[in-house]
Amino acid sequence: MNQPTRRKFLSDNFSAATSFAVAAAFTGLGGRLLHGESPHRTSGLRDVADETTGLPLLRLPEGFRYRTFGWTGDRMSDGVITPKAHDGMGVVLAEGNLLTLCRNHEISDDGPAWKSAAAGLYDPMAQGGCTQLVFDSAKGEWLDSRVSFSGTSRNCAGGVTPWGTWLTCEESVLGPQDRDPYKGNQKRCFEKTHGWIFEIVPGDAKRLGSTTPTAAKPIKGMGRFVHEAVAIDRQTGIVYETEDRETSGFYRYIPDTYGDLAAGGRLEIAEVIGQPDLRGGFANGTTFDVRWHLIDDPTQAHTPESLVNATDGQFGDELGVFKQGAAKGGSIFSRLEGCWFGNGLVYFDATDGGAAKAGQIWQYDPQQETLTLLFESPDKPTLNMPDNLCVSPRGGIVLCEDNDYGANEYPQRVFALSQDGRLSLLAENNVRLNGEKNGFTGDFRTKEWAGATFSPDGQWLFVNLQTPGITCAITGPWEDTLV
């Protein structure tokens, strides 16, 4: 695999800033858990008013403040109305104090795509996609927002590349004329297939010296399945991928050429040796060996047998890629979600994995080819189904909760998992509205957090409240926290 000289964008600098701290964080954590110590919570949160709206939308530690931006329904700088369902997000580019973020919108609806003359478009009848935001980290001000790519479906998470692009992942394999089993078998009017990963260059016209945007195409070698997030090994260029299903695989895409994912590569699934099912019942700190198996046809969305008797009203099983891997020994996880790379290690979570179905945090070491269970939540009051995650420049890991199934008596929270294995409460969703902003009314405290990512200096945490759709920039005395 060739490795050409890389353009030095934000993610390289961020990786360098985090590498030592990440190693300290999770070596310490793994040791503490292995010896039977349990993480514990601290609280001390208070209602804090948003500096944009004046509303007490979040509960944060003493000394923290925040500013919201890009609410669903706000008009963006390009004239397009901000879409709903804010999800995965990453800081892709830093130009001095100006940071460019790319934000996913997990919209599964079909119908006319949002359009902007300066943005690429895939399927004109798909309403998901990505928007980009600009933030001045010195002034603490949001400056700009616009469409970066549209015409995709259910853009859940993704990841930032070392060469300064954004990989956005579709969590759906619907295509033209398919009936959606999650929407009462309603026939969709998509014009193209979905279930792909796309590579987006935010602000690409300016950055590439062009007057027209890049028309991103699906990278089919990376697989057609129910995608969630990705993390890229900055040394090898290998992309690690998670799958959000009750029967999930953990995958890696090995490109033929470093930094050119679309030029071809191979998709593989992880086998955790001796453990075909990783969905629960393991002790914290347990380590397993891993080997990998080739996926022969990464474009196979459904198993052939699920389509043999399909009629106009039926849909396949969405397991075409996974079952190819499972047949060769690939292991099962439960609903793999967030994924993050740092210090040569890959961190990901299984949102409802574990005996209590409250979540697991995993660490994969690509050099040793080992997988370690860092933490399995013993119950939902402790940690309630972690989803998106990120690592801070100080070495802690941020976990966004998303209990989106069944009754939920807890406000959704953001946790910090510290270098020495302590679990601390960092934020709570406190969004209750009565028409004060864009007509939204209701109690949104049980709606999920998503898209956590830090500024390169670690002073700002950017994070989304998916519903009603709000992006927050949070800052404060981080040295007083565990993250």
C-alpha positions as CSV (number, residue, x, y, z in Angstrom):
1,M,0.0,0.0,0.0
2,N,1.6,3.3,-1.1
3,Q,1.7,6.2,1.3
4,P,2.2,9.5,-0.4
5,T,3.1,12.7,1.4
6,R,-0.1,13.9,3.1
7,R,-1.6,17.4,3.3
8,K,-1.5,18.4,6.9
9,F,-5.0,19.2,7.9
10,L,-6.6,19.3,11.4
11,S,-6.9,15.6,12.1
12,D,-3.1,15.0,11.9
13,N,-2.5,17.8,14.4
14,F,-5.3,16.6,16.7
15,S,-3.9,13.0,16.6
16,A,-0.5,14.2,17.7
17,A,-2.0,16.2,20.5
18,T,-4.0,13.3,21.9
19,S,-1.6,10.3,21.4
20,F,0.2,10.3,24.7
21,A,-2.8,11.1,26.8
22,V,-4.9,8.4,25.1
23,A,-2.4,5.7,26.0
24,A,-2.2,6.8,29.6
25,A,-6.0,7.0,29.8
26,F,-6.8,3.5,28.7
27,T,-3.8,1.6,30.0
28,G,-4.8,2.9,33.5
29,L,-8.5,2.2,32.9
30,G,-7.9,-1.3,31.7
31,G,-5.7,-2.1,34.7
32,R,-8.2,-0.8,37.2
33,L,-11.1,-2.6,35.7
34,L,-9.1,-5.8,35.4
35,H,-8.5,-5.8,39.1
36,G,-12.2,-5.4,39.9
37,E,-12.5,-1.7,40.4
38,S,-15.7,-0.1,39.1
39,P,-16.0,3.4,37.6
40,H,-18.1,5.8,39.6
41,R,-20.1,8.9,38.9
42,T,-19.8,12.4,40.2
43,S,-22.5,15.0,39.5
44,G,-22.8,18.6,40.6
45,L,-24.5,19.8,37.5
46,R,-26.5,23.0,37.4
47,D,-28.9,24.6,34.9
48,V,-27.0,26.9,32.5
49,A,-28.5,29.5,30.2
50,D,-27.6,29.3,26.5
51,E,-25.7,32.4,25.5
52,T,-27.6,32.5,22.1
53,T,-31.2,32.1,23.3
54,G,-31.0,32.7,27.0
55,L,-32.8,29.4,27.6
56,P,-31.6,26.8,30.2
57,L,-31.1,24.0,27.6
58,L,-28.2,22.2,29.3
59,R,-27.1,21.2,32.8
60,L,-23.3,21.5,33.1
61,P,-20.6,21.7,35.8
62,E,-19.8,24.9,37.6
63,G,-18.0,27.4,35.4
64,F,-19.1,26.0,32.1
65,R,-21.0,27.9,29.4
66,Y,-22.2,27.3,25.9
67,R,-23.6,28.8,22.7
68,T,-26.1,27.1,20.4
69,F,-26.3,27.4,16.7
70,G,-27.8,25.7,13.6
71,W,-31.2,24.8,15.1
72,T,-33.5,22.9,12.8
73,G,-35.5,25.5,10.9
74,D,-32.8,28.2,11.0
75,R,-31.9,29.7,7.6
76,M,-28.3,28.9,6.7
77,S,-25.8,31.2,5.0
78,D,-26.6,29.7,1.6
79,G,-30.4,30.3,2.0
80,V,-31.3,26.6,2.7
81,I,-33.3,25.9,5.9
82,T,-31.3,23.9,8.4
83,P,-32.4,20.2,8.2
84,K,-33.5,18.2,11.2
85,A,-31.9,15.2,13.0
86,H,-28.4,16.4,13.8
87,D,-26.1,13.4,14.3
88,G,-22.4,12.6,13.7
89,M,-20.0,15.5,13.4
90,G,-16.3,16.2,13.2
91,V,-13.9,19.2,13.0
92,V,-12.4,18.8,9.6
93,L,-10.3,21.9,8.9
94,A,-8.6,24.5,11.0
95,E,-7.5,27.8,9.5
96,G,-6.1,29.8,12.3
97,N,-9.0,30.3,14.8
98,L,-11.6,29.3,12.2
99,L,-12.8,25.8,12.5
100,T,-14.9,24.0,9.9
101,L,-17.1,21.2,11.1
102,C,-19.1,18.7,9.0
103,R,-22.4,17.6,10.5
104,N,-24.6,14.7,9.5
105,H,-28.4,14.7,9.4
106,E,-30.0,11.3,10.1
107,I,-33.0,11.7,7.8
108,S,-34.5,8.6,6.2
109,D,-37.4,10.4,4.4
110,D,-37.5,10.3,0.6
111,G,-38.6,13.3,-1.5
112,P,-36.8,16.3,-3.0
113,A,-33.2,16.7,-1.7
114,W,-32.1,20.0,-0.2
115,K,-30.1,21.8,-2.9
116,S,-27.3,24.3,-2.9
117,A,-25.4,25.5,-6.0
118,A,-22.1,25.1,-4.1
119,A,-22.8,21.5,-2.8
120,G,-22.7,18.1,-4.3
121,L,-25.9,16.0,-4.7
122,Y,-26.2,12.2,-5.0
123,D,-29.9,11.1,-5.1
124,P,-32.3,13.9,-5.9
125,M,-35.0,12.0,-4.1
126,A,-33.3,11.5,-0.7
127,Q,-33.5,14.0,2.1
128,G,-30.5,13.2,4.2
129,G,-27.0,14.7,3.9
130,C,-24.4,16.9,5.5
131,T,-24.1,20.5,6.5
132,Q,-20.9,22.4,7.4
133,L,-20.4,25.0,10.1
134,V,-17.7,27.6,10.8
135,F,-16.8,28.5,14.3
136,D,-14.3,31.2,15.6
137,S,-12.6,29.5,18.5
138,A,-10.9,32.7,19.7
139,K,-14.1,34.7,19.9
140,G,-16.4,31.8,20.7
141,E,-18.7,32.7,17.8
142,W,-20.6,30.8,15.2
143,L,-20.0,32.4,11.8
144,D,-21.5,30.4,8.9
145,S,-23.5,27.3,7.9
146,R,-24.4,25.8,4.6
147,V,-25.0,22.5,2.7
148,S,-21.9,20.5,2.0
149,F,-23.6,17.4,0.5
150,S,-27.1,16.1,0.0
151,G,-29.2,13.4,-1.5
152,T,-28.2,10.6,0.9
153,S,-30.3,8.7,3.4
154,R,-30.0,8.3,7.2
155,N,-26.6,9.8,7.6
156,C,-25.8,8.6,11.1
157,A,-22.1,9.0,12.0
158,G,-18.8,8.9,10.1
159,G,-15.3,10.1,10.8
160,V,-12.6,12.7,9.9
161,T,-9.8,11.5,7.7
162,P,-6.1,12.4,8.2
163,W,-6.2,14.2,4.8
164,G,-8.9,16.5,5.9
165,T,-12.1,15.1,4.5
166,W,-15.3,13.8,6.1
167,L,-16.6,10.2,5.6
168,T,-20.4,10.2,6.0
169,C,-22.1,6.8,6.5
170,E,-25.6,5.8,5.5
171,E,-27.5,3.7,8.0
172,S,-30.0,2.3,5.5
173,V,-29.8,-0.1,2.5
174,L,-33.0,1.1,0.8
175,G,-33.1,1.6,-2.9
176,P,-35.4,2.5,-5.8
177,Q,-38.9,1.2,-5.3
178,D,-38.0,-0.6,-2.1
179,R,-40.7,-0.8,0.6
180,D,-39.5,0.5,3.9
181,P,-40.1,-2.1,6.7
182,Y,-39.6,0.6,9.3
183,K,-42.3,2.8,7.9
184,G,-45.2,0.4,7.4
185,N,-43.8,-1.0,4.1
186,Q,-44.2,2.3,2.4
187,K,-42.7,2.3,-1.1
188,R,-39.8,4.7,-1.4
189,C,-39.1,6.9,-4.4
190,F,-35.4,6.9,-4.1
191,E,-33.6,7.0,-7.5
192,K,-30.4,5.4,-6.4
193,T,-29.2,2.7,-4.0
194,H,-28.2,3.6,-0.4
195,G,-26.2,2.0,2.3
196,W,-22.9,3.5,1.3
197,I,-20.0,5.6,2.6
198,F,-19.2,8.9,0.9
199,E,-16.1,11.1,1.1
200,I,-17.0,14.8,1.5
201,V,-14.7,17.8,1.1
202,P,-16.4,20.6,3.1
203,G,-15.9,23.9,1.3
204,D,-14.4,21.9,-1.6
205,A,-14.8,24.6,-4.2
206,K,-12.5,26.9,-2.3
207,R,-10.1,24.2,-1.1
208,L,-9.7,22.6,-4.5
209,G,-9.5,25.9,-6.5
210,S,-12.7,25.1,-8.4
211,T,-16.0,26.9,-9.0
212,T,-18.1,23.7,-8.9
213,P,-18.4,21.2,-6.0
214,T,-17.2,17.7,-6.1
215,A,-20.0,15.2,-6.9
216,A,-19.2,12.5,-4.3
217,K,-19.8,9.0,-5.3
218,P,-20.4,5.9,-3.0
219,I,-17.2,4.1,-2.2
220,K,-18.7,0.7,-2.9
221,G,-15.7,-1.3,-1.8
222,M,-16.3,-0.1,1.8
223,G,-19.6,-2.1,1.8
224,R,-23.3,-1.7,1.5
225,F,-24.8,-2.3,5.0
226,V,-26.4,-0.5,7.9
227,H,-23.4,1.8,8.6
228,E,-22.7,3.8,11.8
229,A,-19.2,5.3,12.3
230,V,-15.6,5.0,11.0
231,A,-12.1,5.6,12.5
232,I,-9.0,5.8,10.4
233,D,-5.5,4.5,11.4
234,R,-3.4,7.5,10.5
235,Q,-0.3,5.4,9.9
236,T,-1.7,2.8,7.6
237,G,-4.8,4.5,6.2
238,I,-7.0,1.5,7.2
239,V,-10.6,2.5,7.9
240,Y,-12.4,0.7,10.7
241,E,-16.2,0.5,10.4
242,T,-19.1,-0.2,12.7
243,E,-22.6,-1.6,11.9
244,D,-25.7,-0.6,13.8
245,R,-27.8,-3.8,14.0
246,E,-28.6,-6.4,16.7
247,T,-26.3,-8.7,14.7
248,S,-23.4,-6.4,13.9
249,G,-19.9,-6.9,12.5
250,F,-16.7,-4.9,13.1
251,Y,-15.1,-4.3,9.8
252,R,-11.9,-2.8,8.3
253,Y,-11.3,-1.4,4.8
254,I,-7.7,-1.7,3.6
255,P,-7.3,0.7,0.6
256,D,-4.9,-0.1,-2.2
257,T,-3.5,3.4,-2.0
258,Y,-3.1,5.5,1.2
259,G,-5.6,8.4,1.1
260,D,-7.4,7.3,-2.0
261,L,-10.3,5.2,-0.7
262,A,-12.2,5.3,-4.0
263,A,-9.3,3.7,-5.9
264,G,-10.1,0.3,-4.5
265,G,-9.4,-1.9,-1.5
266,R,-10.7,-4.9,0.4
267,L,-13.3,-5.2,3.1
268,E,-12.8,-7.6,6.0
269,I,-14.7,-8.6,9.1
270,A,-13.2,-9.3,12.5
271,E,-13.3,-12.7,14.1
272,V,-12.7,-12.6,17.9
273,I,-11.0,-16.0,18.3
274,G,-13.0,-18.4,20.4
275,Q,-15.9,-15.9,20.9
276,P,-18.5,-15.9,18.1
277,D,-20.8,-13.7,20.2
278,L,-19.6,-10.6,22.0
279,R,-23.0,-9.3,23.1
280,G,-22.5,-9.8,26.8
281,G,-21.3,-11.7,29.9
282,F,-17.6,-10.7,29.9
283,A,-15.5,-9.2,32.7
284,N,-14.1,-5.7,32.3
285,G,-10.5,-5.8,31.1
286,T,-10.9,-9.2,29.3
287,T,-8.7,-9.3,26.1
288,F,-9.2,-11.5,23.1
289,D,-7.2,-12.2,20.0
290,V,-8.5,-11.1,16.6
291,R,-8.1,-12.3,13.0
292,W,-9.8,-11.0,9.8
293,H,-11.7,-12.5,6.9
294,L,-12.3,-11.1,3.4
295,I,-15.8,-10.1,2.4
296,D,-16.2,-11.5,-1.1
297,D,-19.0,-9.2,-2.3
298,P,-19.1,-5.9,-0.2
299,T,-22.0,-4.6,-2.3
300,Q,-24.4,-7.4,-1.3
301,A,-27.0,-5.6,0.8
302,H,-29.2,-8.7,1.5
303,T,-28.5,-12.4,1.6
304,P,-29.7,-14.1,-1.6
305,E,-32.0,-16.5,0.3
306,S,-33.9,-13.5,1.9
307,L,-34.8,-12.3,-1.6
308,V,-35.8,-15.7,-3.2
309,N,-39.5,-15.3,-2.5
310,A,-39.6,-11.5,-2.2
311,T,-42.7,-9.8,-3.6
312,D,-43.5,-6.2,-4.2
313,G,-44.3,-5.8,-0.5
314,Q,-41.2,-7.5,1.0
315,F,-37.7,-6.4,1.8
316,G,-34.5,-8.3,2.3
317,D,-32.7,-9.0,5.6
318,E,-30.0,-6.3,5.4
319,L,-27.4,-9.0,6.3
320,G,-25.7,-9.6,2.9
321,V,-22.3,-8.4,4.1
322,F,-22.5,-9.6,7.7
323,K,-23.6,-13.1,6.8
324,Q,-20.7,-13.5,4.3
325,G,-18.4,-12.7,7.1
326,A,-20.1,-14.8,9.7
327,A,-19.9,-17.8,7.4
328,K,-16.1,-17.5,7.6
329,G,-16.0,-17.0,11.4
330,G,-16.8,-13.3,11.8
331,S,-18.0,-12.5,15.4
332,I,-21.3,-10.9,16.4
333,F,-21.6,-7.6,18.3
334,S,-24.8,-5.8,19.3
335,R,-25.5,-2.5,17.7
336,L,-22.0,-1.0,17.2
337,E,-22.0,2.8,17.2
338,G,-19.3,5.4,17.9
339,C,-15.7,4.7,16.7
340,W,-12.5,6.8,17.3
341,F,-8.8,6.3,16.6
342,G,-5.9,7.5,18.8
343,N,-2.4,6.4,19.7
344,G,-2.6,3.5,17.4
345,L,-5.8,2.2,19.0
346,V,-9.4,2.0,17.9
347,Y,-12.2,2.6,20.4
348,F,-15.8,1.8,19.7
349,D,-19.0,1.0,21.6
350,A,-21.9,-1.4,21.5
351,T,-24.8,0.7,22.5
352,D,-27.0,-2.1,24.0
353,G,-24.2,-4.7,24.5
354,G,-23.6,-6.4,27.8
355,A,-25.6,-8.4,30.3
356,A,-27.7,-5.4,31.3
357,K,-28.0,-4.3,27.6
358,A,-26.8,-0.9,28.8
359,G,-23.6,-0.7,26.7
360,Q,-20.0,-1.8,26.2
361,I,-16.8,0.2,25.4
362,W,-14.3,-1.8,23.4
363,Q,-10.6,-1.1,22.4
364,Y,-8.9,-2.7,19.4
365,D,-5.1,-2.8,19.1
366,P,-4.2,-3.2,15.4
367,Q,-0.6,-3.8,16.1
368,Q,-1.2,-6.7,18.5
369,E,-4.6,-7.7,16.9
370,T,-6.3,-7.8,20.2
371,L,-9.7,-6.7,21.5
372,T,-10.2,-5.5,25.1
373,L,-13.5,-4.9,26.9
374,L,-12.8,-1.6,28.7
375,F,-16.1,-1.2,30.4
376,E,-19.6,-2.9,30.4
377,S,-22.3,-0.8,32.0
378,P,-23.9,-2.7,34.9
379,D,-27.2,-0.8,34.6
380,K,-28.8,2.1,32.8
381,P,-28.5,4.5,35.8
382,T,-24.8,4.1,35.6
383,L,-24.4,4.5,31.8
384,N,-27.4,4.3,29.5
385,M,-26.6,3.0,26.0
386,P,-23.6,5.0,24.8
387,D,-23.7,6.0,21.1
388,N,-21.3,8.6,19.6
389,L,-17.9,8.9,21.3
390,C,-14.7,10.9,21.0
391,V,-11.4,11.3,22.9
392,S,-10.3,14.7,24.2
393,P,-6.8,16.2,24.0
394,R,-6.5,15.6,27.7
395,G,-7.0,11.9,27.3
396,G,-10.5,11.2,28.6
397,I,-13.2,9.7,26.4
398,V,-16.6,11.4,26.0
399,L,-19.7,9.2,25.7
400,C,-23.1,10.4,24.3
401,E,-26.1,8.5,25.6
402,D,-28.9,7.4,23.3
403,N,-31.6,5.2,24.9
404,D,-33.9,5.2,21.9
405,Y,-35.8,2.0,22.6
406,G,-38.6,1.6,25.2
407,A,-39.4,3.7,28.2
408,N,-36.7,6.0,29.5
409,E,-37.0,7.7,32.8
410,Y,-33.6,9.4,32.7
411,P,-32.7,12.7,30.9
412,Q,-30.0,11.8,28.3
413,R,-26.5,12.5,29.5
414,V,-22.9,13.0,28.3
415,F,-20.3,11.2,30.4
416,A,-16.5,11.5,30.7
417,L,-14.5,8.3,31.3
418,S,-11.2,9.5,32.8
419,Q,-7.6,8.4,32.6
420,D,-7.8,6.6,35.9
421,G,-11.1,4.8,35.2
422,R,-13.7,7.2,36.8
423,L,-17.0,7.8,35.1
424,S,-18.2,11.4,35.6
425,L,-21.4,13.1,34.5
426,L,-20.5,15.9,32.2
427,A,-23.8,17.2,30.8
428,E,-27.5,16.6,30.9
429,N,-30.1,17.4,28.2
430,N,-32.5,19.9,29.8
431,V,-34.4,21.0,26.6
432,R,-38.0,22.0,27.4
433,L,-39.6,24.4,24.9
434,N,-42.8,26.3,24.6
435,G,-42.4,27.9,21.2
436,E,-39.5,30.2,22.1
437,K,-37.4,29.0,19.2
438,N,-38.7,28.1,15.7
439,G,-42.0,27.0,17.1
440,F,-40.7,23.9,19.0
441,T,-42.9,22.8,21.9
442,G,-42.3,19.9,24.2
443,D,-40.1,18.1,26.6
444,F,-37.0,16.9,24.8
445,R,-34.8,15.8,27.7
446,T,-34.9,12.1,26.7
447,K,-33.7,12.8,23.2
448,E,-30.2,11.7,22.2
449,W,-26.9,13.4,22.2
450,A,-24.7,13.0,19.1
451,G,-21.6,14.2,17.3
452,A,-19.3,15.0,20.1
453,T,-15.9,16.4,18.9
454,F,-13.3,18.7,20.3
455,S,-11.5,21.8,18.9
456,P,-7.8,21.0,18.3
457,D,-6.8,23.0,21.4
458,G,-9.3,21.1,23.5
459,Q,-11.1,24.2,24.8
460,W,-14.4,23.7,23.0
461,L,-16.6,20.6,22.9
462,F,-19.0,20.6,20.0
463,V,-22.0,18.3,20.4
464,N,-25.5,17.9,19.0
465,L,-28.9,17.4,20.5
466,Q,-30.5,15.4,17.7
467,T,-34.1,16.4,18.5
468,P,-35.3,19.1,18.0
469,G,-31.9,19.6,16.3
470,I,-29.4,21.9,18.0
471,T,-25.6,22.2,17.8
472,C,-23.8,23.3,21.0
473,A,-20.3,24.7,21.6
474,I,-19.3,24.1,25.3
475,T,-16.3,25.5,27.1
476,G,-15.2,25.9,30.7
477,P,-12.6,24.8,33.2
478,W,-11.8,21.4,31.6
479,E,-8.9,21.0,34.1
480,D,-11.5,20.6,36.8
481,T,-13.2,17.7,35.0
482,L,-12.2,14.1,34.3
483,V,-12.2,14.4,30.5
